[in-house]
Amino acid sequence: MTNSNDFRFDLGSLSLNFIATVGSRNSLHPIERMSSPILFKQWLIKSSLIDDNDNDNQLTITQSDLEQAIILRETLHRFIHDFVHQKKINDQDLQVINHFASYANTHFPQLCKDINNNLYIEPSKIQSVNEILGSIAVDIIQLVTGEEKMLLRECGGFSCDGIYVDRSRGFRRLWCSSKTCGNAERVDRHRTKYRTKSTS
């Protein structure tokens, strides 16, 4: 598996973006985008799950944290494909998802006011990596039980099995990303067409 930190944030939900930290799963060389605790932390920052500039809320990400994240990610990958393809849901996968969801932060944001009586929200601070993983598990629970569950699609790319939320006009989106999988398929079709003309 090759490594890359070219993270994807275009699948339509937090949990689906998390699953996409592995790319091209159907190819001979899947892309691991979260191969170290440092890269895991970078993904968390870019996902706005933690604020690296907040000195009061800097988390240390360990190898154990990464291993737990990968357990959740691979469980979510199996689960969402079973769901989309209407296969029997694995009971153990449900247990893992619910286990992580139990870590989700249950603290409510606080309504505050400044000296000029302007109201603002003071968000609850993430206290642990487990809480973050819990929020990802909760996201997929809400995704498959909410109204948008009918918009879940599998990418049509030949080397990709990414699941995305199709919010396009007319619901005609074919790929998880037109720039990556879509472009690759267009190039492949062009090459096939060129080879066909060359041999005729």
C-alpha positions as CSV (number, residue, x, y, z in Angstrom):
1,M,0.0,0.0,0.0
2,T,1.4,3.3,-1.0
3,N,1.4,6.4,1.2
4,S,0.0,9.8,0.6
5,N,-1.4,12.7,2.6
6,D,-3.6,14.0,-0.2
7,F,-6.7,13.9,2.0
8,R,-10.2,13.8,0.5
9,F,-13.0,16.0,1.8
10,D,-15.6,15.7,-1.0
11,L,-17.5,12.6,-0.1
12,G,-20.3,14.5,1.7
13,S,-19.9,13.6,5.3
14,L,-17.4,13.4,8.1
15,S,-17.5,9.6,8.3
16,L,-17.2,9.1,4.5
17,N,-14.3,11.4,4.4
18,F,-12.7,9.4,7.1
19,I,-13.2,6.2,5.2
20,A,-11.5,7.9,2.2
21,T,-8.2,8.1,4.1
22,V,-7.6,4.9,2.1
23,G,-7.9,5.5,-1.7
24,S,-8.0,3.3,-4.7
25,R,-8.9,0.3,-2.6
26,N,-9.7,-1.8,-5.7
27,S,-6.4,-1.2,-7.3
28,L,-3.1,-3.1,-7.0
29,H,-1.7,-0.2,-5.0
30,P,-4.2,1.2,-2.5
31,I,-3.3,4.6,-1.1
32,E,-2.9,4.9,2.7
33,R,-3.3,8.6,3.6
34,M,-3.2,8.1,7.4
35,S,0.0,6.0,7.8
36,S,1.3,7.7,11.0
37,P,0.1,9.5,14.1
38,I,1.3,12.7,12.5
39,L,-0.8,12.2,9.4
40,F,-3.8,11.2,11.5
41,K,-3.4,14.5,13.4
42,Q,-3.2,16.4,10.1
43,W,-6.4,14.8,9.0
44,L,-8.1,15.8,12.3
45,I,-6.9,19.4,11.9
46,K,-8.0,19.6,8.2
47,S,-11.4,18.1,9.2
48,S,-11.8,20.9,11.8
49,L,-12.1,18.3,14.5
50,I,-9.2,19.8,16.5
51,D,-7.7,23.3,16.4
52,D,-3.9,23.1,16.2
53,N,-3.7,26.8,17.2
54,D,-5.6,26.2,20.4
55,N,-2.9,25.9,23.0
56,D,-5.4,24.8,25.6
57,N,-6.6,21.9,23.5
58,Q,-3.7,20.3,21.8
59,L,-4.0,16.6,21.7
60,T,-1.1,14.2,21.5
61,I,-1.8,11.5,19.0
62,T,-0.2,8.1,19.7
63,Q,0.4,5.0,17.7
64,S,-2.4,3.4,19.8
65,D,-4.7,6.2,18.8
66,L,-3.9,5.6,15.1
67,E,-4.5,1.8,15.5
68,Q,-8.0,2.5,17.1
69,A,-8.8,4.9,14.3
70,I,-7.9,2.3,11.7
71,I,-10.1,-0.3,13.4
72,L,-13.0,2.2,13.2
73,R,-12.2,3.2,9.6
74,E,-12.1,-0.4,8.3
75,T,-15.3,-1.3,10.2
76,L,-17.1,1.7,8.7
77,H,-15.8,0.8,5.3
78,R,-17.3,-2.7,5.5
79,F,-20.5,-1.5,7.1
80,I,-21.3,1.3,4.6
81,H,-20.7,-1.0,1.7
82,D,-23.0,-3.7,3.2
83,F,-25.6,-0.9,3.8
84,V,-25.4,0.5,0.2
85,H,-25.5,-2.9,-1.4
86,Q,-28.3,-4.0,0.9
87,K,-26.3,-6.9,2.3
88,K,-26.8,-8.4,5.7
89,I,-25.1,-6.1,8.3
90,N,-22.4,-7.7,10.3
91,D,-23.3,-7.8,14.0
92,Q,-19.7,-7.4,15.1
93,D,-19.4,-4.3,12.9
94,L,-22.4,-2.8,14.6
95,Q,-20.9,-3.6,18.0
96,V,-17.7,-1.8,17.1
97,I,-19.6,1.3,15.7
98,N,-21.7,1.5,18.8
99,H,-18.7,1.0,21.1
100,F,-16.9,4.0,19.5
101,A,-20.2,6.0,19.4
102,S,-20.4,5.7,23.2
103,Y,-17.2,7.8,23.5
104,A,-18.9,10.8,21.7
105,N,-18.8,14.1,23.5
106,T,-22.1,14.6,25.2
107,H,-21.3,18.1,26.5
108,F,-23.6,20.8,25.2
109,P,-22.2,24.0,23.7
110,Q,-22.6,27.0,26.0
111,L,-24.4,30.2,25.1
112,C,-22.3,33.2,26.2
113,K,-22.3,37.0,25.8
114,D,-19.5,39.5,25.5
115,I,-19.2,42.9,27.1
116,N,-21.4,44.4,24.5
117,N,-24.2,41.9,25.1
118,N,-23.5,40.1,21.9
119,L,-24.3,36.4,22.1
120,Y,-21.9,33.7,20.9
121,I,-21.5,30.0,21.3
122,E,-18.6,28.6,23.3
123,P,-18.2,25.1,21.8
124,S,-17.3,22.2,24.1
125,K,-13.7,21.3,23.8
126,I,-12.6,17.9,22.6
127,Q,-11.0,16.1,25.5
128,S,-9.6,12.9,23.9
129,V,-9.1,11.1,20.6
130,N,-11.8,8.6,21.7
131,E,-14.3,11.5,21.7
132,I,-13.3,12.4,18.1
133,L,-13.6,8.8,17.0
134,G,-17.0,8.7,18.8
135,S,-18.2,11.7,16.8
136,I,-17.2,9.9,13.5
137,A,-19.1,6.8,14.6
138,V,-22.2,9.0,15.4
139,D,-21.9,10.7,12.0
140,I,-22.3,7.4,10.2
141,I,-25.2,6.4,12.5
142,Q,-27.0,9.6,11.6
143,L,-26.1,9.2,7.9
144,V,-27.7,5.7,7.5
145,T,-30.8,6.5,9.6
146,G,-31.4,10.0,8.2
147,E,-33.1,11.3,5.1
148,E,-29.9,11.4,3.1
149,K,-29.4,7.6,3.3
150,M,-31.2,7.4,0.0
151,L,-28.5,9.6,-1.6
152,L,-25.6,7.2,-0.8
153,R,-23.8,6.0,-4.0
154,E,-20.7,4.0,-4.8
155,C,-18.1,5.6,-7.1
156,G,-18.1,4.4,-10.6
157,G,-14.3,4.6,-10.9
158,F,-12.7,1.3,-11.9
159,S,-10.2,1.3,-9.0
160,C,-12.4,3.1,-6.4
161,D,-15.1,1.9,-4.2
162,G,-15.7,5.2,-2.4
163,I,-19.2,5.9,-1.0
164,Y,-20.4,9.4,-1.3
165,V,-23.6,11.5,-0.8
166,D,-25.0,12.5,-4.1
167,R,-26.4,16.0,-3.7
168,S,-26.0,16.9,-7.3
169,R,-28.8,18.4,-9.4
170,G,-30.9,15.5,-10.7
171,F,-28.8,13.1,-8.6
172,R,-26.7,12.1,-11.5
173,R,-23.2,12.2,-10.0
174,L,-21.2,9.2,-11.1
175,W,-18.0,9.4,-9.2
176,C,-16.8,10.3,-5.8
177,S,-14.8,13.0,-7.5
178,S,-15.0,14.2,-11.1
179,K,-11.4,15.5,-10.9
180,T,-9.9,12.2,-9.8
181,C,-12.0,9.1,-10.6
182,G,-14.1,10.9,-13.2
183,N,-11.0,12.2,-15.0
184,A,-9.2,8.8,-14.8
185,E,-12.2,7.1,-16.4
186,R,-12.5,9.7,-19.2
187,V,-8.8,9.3,-19.9
188,D,-9.1,5.5,-20.0
189,R,-12.1,5.7,-22.4
190,H,-10.1,8.0,-24.6
191,R,-7.1,5.6,-24.7
192,T,-9.4,2.7,-25.4
193,K,-11.1,4.6,-28.2
194,Y,-7.7,5.5,-29.6
195,R,-6.4,1.9,-29.5
196,T,-9.5,0.7,-31.2
197,K,-9.0,3.2,-34.1
198,S,-5.4,2.3,-34.4
199,T,-6.1,-1.4,-34.8
200,S,-9.0,-1.0,-37.2
